[in-house]
């Protein structure tokens, strides 16, 4: 917030270099407090979603996955995931509730084009992650298959 007693270029310059608001002198201290609180409300409101997305730790139903330390635990027990398995699980957790196609998983993790006719790489990695999580093959609790579409983890 910029304060000043001149109208014109000072305010324009202040706003163009990053100021969010200005108050002319003389001003009432309560007006200044109200304007600062309004700025804090806007900052909190607009950055709430970003803070959650940039979080390095995701917790879901007893599964804790930490991107910074590259560790994953289920109900307090460490899961020995390979870097690829970790990346797949992180991507699914990060997009919790959304279905991620095999093509998208393959592209995001391996960075290559997906070959539909002969590629079961994603399916094999999902199966290995499920085995390490001790999930039943027929009715998995965490990583669910959406037949013909892809995989998801529910909220």
MODELLER restraints for C-alpha pairs under 7 A, 6 or more apart:
rsr = mdl.restraints
at = mdl.atoms
rsr.add(forms.Gaussian(group=physical.xy_distance, feature=features.Distance(at['CA:1:A'], at['CA:19:A']), mean=5.86, stdev=0.5))
rsr.add(forms.Gaussian(group=physical.xy_distance, feature=features.Distance(at['CA:1:A'], at['CA:20:A']), mean=6.16, stdev=0.5))
rsr.add(forms.Gaussian(group=physical.xy_distance, feature=features.Distance(at['CA:1:A'], at['CA:21:A']), mean=5.09, stdev=0.5))
rsr.add(forms.Gaussian(group=physical.xy_distance, feature=features.Distance(at['CA:1:A'], at['CA:22:A']), mean=5.26, stdev=0.5))
rsr.add(forms.Gaussian(group=physical.xy_distance, feature=features.Distance(at['CA:2:A'], at['CA:14:A']), mean=6.94, stdev=0.5))
rsr.add(forms.Gaussian(group=physical.xy_distance, feature=features.Distance(at['CA:2:A'], at['CA:19:A']), mean=6.71, stdev=0.5))
rsr.add(forms.Gaussian(group=physical.xy_distance, feature=features.Distance(at['CA:2:A'], at['CA:21:A']), mean=6.62, stdev=0.5))
rsr.add(forms.Gaussian(group=physical.xy_distance, feature=features.Distance(at['CA:2:A'], at['CA:22:A']), mean=4.69, stdev=0.5))
rsr.add(forms.Gaussian(group=physical.xy_distance, feature=features.Distance(at['CA:2:A'], at['CA:23:A']), mean=6.50, stdev=0.5))
rsr.add(forms.Gaussian(group=physical.xy_distance, feature=features.Distance(at['CA:3:A'], at['CA:22:A']), mean=5.75, stdev=0.5))
rsr.add(forms.Gaussian(group=physical.xy_distance, feature=features.Distance(at['CA:3:A'], at['CA:23:A']), mean=5.12, stdev=0.5))
rsr.add(forms.Gaussian(group=physical.xy_distance, feature=features.Distance(at['CA:3:A'], at['CA:24:A']), mean=5.85, stdev=0.5))
rsr.add(forms.Gaussian(group=physical.xy_distance, feature=features.Distance(at['CA:3:A'], at['CA:25:A']), mean=6.76, stdev=0.5))
rsr.add(forms.Gaussian(group=physical.xy_distance, feature=features.Distance(at['CA:4:A'], at['CA:23:A']), mean=6.89, stdev=0.5))
rsr.add(forms.Gaussian(group=physical.xy_distance, feature=features.Distance(at['CA:4:A'], at['CA:24:A']), mean=5.32, stdev=0.5))
rsr.add(forms.Gaussian(group=physical.xy_distance, feature=features.Distance(at['CA:4:A'], at['CA:25:A']), mean=5.73, stdev=0.5))
rsr.add(forms.Gaussian(group=physical.xy_distance, feature=features.Distance(at['CA:5:A'], at['CA:24:A']), mean=5.43, stdev=0.5))
rsr.add(forms.Gaussian(group=physical.xy_distance, feature=features.Distance(at['CA:5:A'], at['CA:25:A']), mean=5.00, stdev=0.5))
rsr.add(forms.Gaussian(group=physical.xy_distance, feature=features.Distance(at['CA:56:A'], at['CA:66:A']), mean=5.70, stdev=0.5))
rsr.add(forms.Gaussian(group=physical.xy_distance, feature=features.Distance(at['CA:56:A'], at['CA:67:A']), mean=5.06, stdev=0.5))
rsr.add(forms.Gaussian(group=physical.xy_distance, feature=features.Distance(at['CA:56:A'], at['CA:68:A']), mean=5.99, stdev=0.5))
rsr.add(forms.Gaussian(group=physical.xy_distance, feature=features.Distance(at['CA:57:A'], at['CA:64:A']), mean=6.99, stdev=0.5))
rsr.add(forms.Gaussian(group=physical.xy_distance, feature=features.Distance(at['CA:57:A'], at['CA:65:A']), mean=5.65, stdev=0.5))
rsr.add(forms.Gaussian(group=physical.xy_distance, feature=features.Distance(at['CA:57:A'], at['CA:66:A']), mean=4.37, stdev=0.5))
rsr.add(forms.Gaussian(group=physical.xy_distance, feature=features.Distance(at['CA:57:A'], at['CA:67:A']), mean=6.24, stdev=0.5))
rsr.add(forms.Gaussian(group=physical.xy_distance, feature=features.Distance(at['CA:58:A'], at['CA:64:A']), mean=5.78, stdev=0.5))
rsr.add(forms.Gaussian(group=physical.xy_distance, feature=features.Distance(at['CA:58:A'], at['CA:65:A']), mean=5.34, stdev=0.5))
rsr.add(forms.Gaussian(group=physical.xy_distance, feature=features.Distance(at['CA:58:A'], at['CA:66:A']), mean=6.58, stdev=0.5))
rsr.add(forms.Gaussian(group=physical.xy_distance, feature=features.Distance(at['CA:59:A'], at['CA:65:A']), mean=6.55, stdev=0.5))
rsr.add(forms.Gaussian(group=physical.xy_distance, feature=features.Distance(at['CA:62:A'], at['CA:74:A']), mean=5.56, stdev=0.5))
rsr.add(forms.Gaussian(group=physical.xy_distance, feature=features.Distance(at['CA:62:A'], at['CA:75:A']), mean=4.83, stdev=0.5))
rsr.add(forms.Gaussian(group=physical.xy_distance, feature=features.Distance(at['CA:63:A'], at['CA:73:A']), mean=5.83, stdev=0.5))
rsr.add(forms.Gaussian(group=physical.xy_distance, feature=features.Distance(at['CA:63:A'], at['CA:74:A']), mean=4.46, stdev=0.5))
rsr.add(forms.Gaussian(group=physical.xy_distance, feature=features.Distance(at['CA:63:A'], at['CA:75:A']), mean=6.34, stdev=0.5))
rsr.add(forms.Gaussian(group=physical.xy_distance, feature=features.Distance(at['CA:64:A'], at['CA:72:A']), mean=5.65, stdev=0.5))
rsr.add(forms.Gaussian(group=physical.xy_distance, feature=features.Distance(at['CA:64:A'], at['CA:73:A']), mean=5.27, stdev=0.5))
rsr.add(forms.Gaussian(group=physical.xy_distance, feature=features.Distance(at['CA:64:A'], at['CA:74:A']), mean=6.37, stdev=0.5))
rsr.add(forms.Gaussian(group=physical.xy_distance, feature=features.Distance(at['CA:65:A'], at['CA:71:A']), mean=5.99, stdev=0.5))
rsr.add(forms.Gaussian(group=physical.xy_distance, feature=features.Distance(at['CA:65:A'], at['CA:72:A']), mean=4.34, stdev=0.5))
rsr.add(forms.Gaussian(group=physical.xy_distance, feature=features.Distance(at['CA:65:A'], at['CA:73:A']), mean=6.52, stdev=0.5))
rsr.add(forms.Gaussian(group=physical.xy_distance, feature=features.Distance(at['CA:66:A'], at['CA:72:A']), mean=6.24, stdev=0.5))
rsr.add(forms.Gaussian(group=physical.xy_distance, feature=features.Distance(at['CA:72:A'], at['CA:78:A']), mean=5.92, stdev=0.5))
rsr.add(forms.Gaussian(group=physical.xy_distance, feature=features.Distance(at['CA:72:A'], at['CA:79:A']), mean=5.57, stdev=0.5))
rsr.add(forms.Gaussian(group=physical.xy_distance, feature=features.Distance(at['CA:73:A'], at['CA:79:A']), mean=5.28, stdev=0.5))
rsr.add(forms.Gaussian(group=physical.xy_distance, feature=features.Distance(at['CA:79:A'], at['CA:132:A']), mean=6.57, stdev=0.5))
rsr.add(forms.Gaussian(group=physical.xy_distance, feature=features.Distance(at['CA:85:A'], at['CA:125:A']), mean=6.41, stdev=0.5))
rsr.add(forms.Gaussian(group=physical.xy_distance, feature=features.Distance(at['CA:85:A'], at['CA:129:A']), mean=6.42, stdev=0.5))
rsr.add(forms.Gaussian(group=physical.xy_distance, feature=features.Distance(at['CA:87:A'], at['CA:109:A']), mean=6.63, stdev=0.5))
rsr.add(forms.Gaussian(group=physical.xy_distance, feature=features.Distance(at['CA:88:A'], at['CA:105:A']), mean=6.98, stdev=0.5))
rsr.add(forms.Gaussian(group=physical.xy_distance, feature=features.Distance(at['CA:88:A'], at['CA:109:A']), mean=6.83, stdev=0.5))
rsr.add(forms.Gaussian(group=physical.xy_distance, feature=features.Distance(at['CA:92:A'], at['CA:152:A']), mean=6.10, stdev=0.5))
rsr.add(forms.Gaussian(group=physical.xy_distance, feature=features.Distance(at['CA:92:A'], at['CA:153:A']), mean=6.16, stdev=0.5))
rsr.add(forms.Gaussian(group=physical.xy_distance, feature=features.Distance(at['CA:93:A'], at['CA:153:A']), mean=6.36, stdev=0.5))
rsr.add(forms.Gaussian(group=physical.xy_distance, feature=features.Distance(at['CA:96:A'], at['CA:152:A']), mean=6.80, stdev=0.5))
rsr.add(forms.Gaussian(group=physical.xy_distance, feature=features.Distance(at['CA:96:A'], at['CA:153:A']), mean=5.33, stdev=0.5))
rsr.add(forms.Gaussian(group=physical.xy_distance, feature=features.Distance(at['CA:96:A'], at['CA:154:A']), mean=5.81, stdev=0.5))
rsr.add(forms.Gaussian(group=physical.xy_distance, feature=features.Distance(at['CA:96:A'], at['CA:155:A']), mean=5.84, stdev=0.5))
rsr.add(forms.Gaussian(group=physical.xy_distance, feature=features.Distance(at['CA:97:A'], at['CA:152:A']), mean=6.31, stdev=0.5))
rsr.add(forms.Gaussian(group=physical.xy_distance, feature=features.Distance(at['CA:97:A'], at['CA:153:A']), mean=5.78, stdev=0.5))
rsr.add(forms.Gaussian(group=physical.xy_distance, feature=features.Distance(at['CA:97:A'], at['CA:154:A']), mean=4.64, stdev=0.5))
rsr.add(forms.Gaussian(group=physical.xy_distance, feature=features.Distance(at['CA:97:A'], at['CA:155:A']), mean=5.55, stdev=0.5))
rsr.add(forms.Gaussian(group=physical.xy_distance, feature=features.Distance(at['CA:98:A'], at['CA:152:A']), mean=5.90, stdev=0.5))
rsr.add(forms.Gaussian(group=physical.xy_distance, feature=features.Distance(at['CA:99:A'], at['CA:150:A']), mean=5.92, stdev=0.5))
rsr.add(forms.Gaussian(group=physical.xy_distance, feature=features.Distance(at['CA:99:A'], at['CA:151:A']), mean=5.39, stdev=0.5))
rsr.add(forms.Gaussian(group=physical.xy_distance, feature=features.Distance(at['CA:99:A'], at['CA:152:A']), mean=4.71, stdev=0.5))
rsr.add(forms.Gaussian(group=physical.xy_distance, feature=features.Distance(at['CA:100:A'], at['CA:150:A']), mean=5.30, stdev=0.5))
rsr.add(forms.Gaussian(group=physical.xy_distance, feature=features.Distance(at['CA:100:A'], at['CA:151:A']), mean=5.34, stdev=0.5))
rsr.add(forms.Gaussian(group=physical.xy_distance, feature=features.Distance(at['CA:100:A'], at['CA:152:A']), mean=6.15, stdev=0.5))
rsr.add(forms.Gaussian(group=physical.xy_distance, feature=features.Distance(at['CA:101:A'], at['CA:149:A']), mean=5.62, stdev=0.5))
rsr.add(forms.Gaussian(group=physical.xy_distance, feature=features.Distance(at['CA:101:A'], at['CA:150:A']), mean=3.93, stdev=0.5))
rsr.add(forms.Gaussian(group=physical.xy_distance, feature=features.Distance(at['CA:101:A'], at['CA:151:A']), mean=6.30, stdev=0.5))
rsr.add(forms.Gaussian(group=physical.xy_distance, feature=features.Distance(at['CA:102:A'], at['CA:122:A']), mean=6.24, stdev=0.5))
rsr.add(forms.Gaussian(group=physical.xy_distance, feature=features.Distance(at['CA:102:A'], at['CA:150:A']), mean=5.45, stdev=0.5))
rsr.add(forms.Gaussian(group=physical.xy_distance, feature=features.Distance(at['CA:103:A'], at['CA:114:A']), mean=5.58, stdev=0.5))
rsr.add(forms.Gaussian(group=physical.xy_distance, feature=features.Distance(at['CA:106:A'], at['CA:114:A']), mean=6.22, stdev=0.5))
rsr.add(forms.Gaussian(group=physical.xy_distance, feature=features.Distance(at['CA:106:A'], at['CA:122:A']), mean=6.59, stdev=0.5))
rsr.add(forms.Gaussian(group=physical.xy_distance, feature=features.Distance(at['CA:107:A'], at['CA:113:A']), mean=6.14, stdev=0.5))
rsr.add(forms.Gaussian(group=physical.xy_distance, feature=features.Distance(at['CA:107:A'], at['CA:114:A']), mean=6.62, stdev=0.5))
rsr.add(forms.Gaussian(group=physical.xy_distance, feature=features.Distance(at['CA:135:A'], at['CA:141:A']), mean=6.60, stdev=0.5))
rsr.add(forms.Gaussian(group=physical.xy_distance, feature=features.Distance(at['CA:142:A'], at['CA:153:A']), mean=5.60, stdev=0.5))
rsr.add(forms.Gaussian(group=physical.xy_distance, feature=features.Distance(at['CA:143:A'], at['CA:151:A']), mean=6.59, stdev=0.5))
rsr.add(forms.Gaussian(group=physical.xy_distance, feature=features.Distance(at['CA:143:A'], at['CA:152:A']), mean=5.74, stdev=0.5))
rsr.add(forms.Gaussian(group=physical.xy_distance, feature=features.Distance(at['CA:143:A'], at['CA:153:A']), mean=5.04, stdev=0.5))
rsr.add(forms.Gaussian(group=physical.xy_distance, feature=features.Distance(at['CA:144:A'], at['CA:151:A']), mean=5.61, stdev=0.5))
rsr.add(forms.Gaussian(group=physical.xy_distance, feature=features.Distance(at['CA:144:A'], at['CA:152:A']), mean=5.35, stdev=0.5))
rsr.add(forms.Gaussian(group=physical.xy_distance, feature=features.Distance(at['CA:144:A'], at['CA:153:A']), mean=6.13, stdev=0.5))
rsr.add(forms.Gaussian(group=physical.xy_distance, feature=features.Distance(at['CA:145:A'], at['CA:151:A']), mean=4.65, stdev=0.5))
rsr.add(forms.Gaussian(group=physical.xy_distance, feature=features.Distance(at['CA:145:A'], at['CA:152:A']), mean=6.64, stdev=0.5))
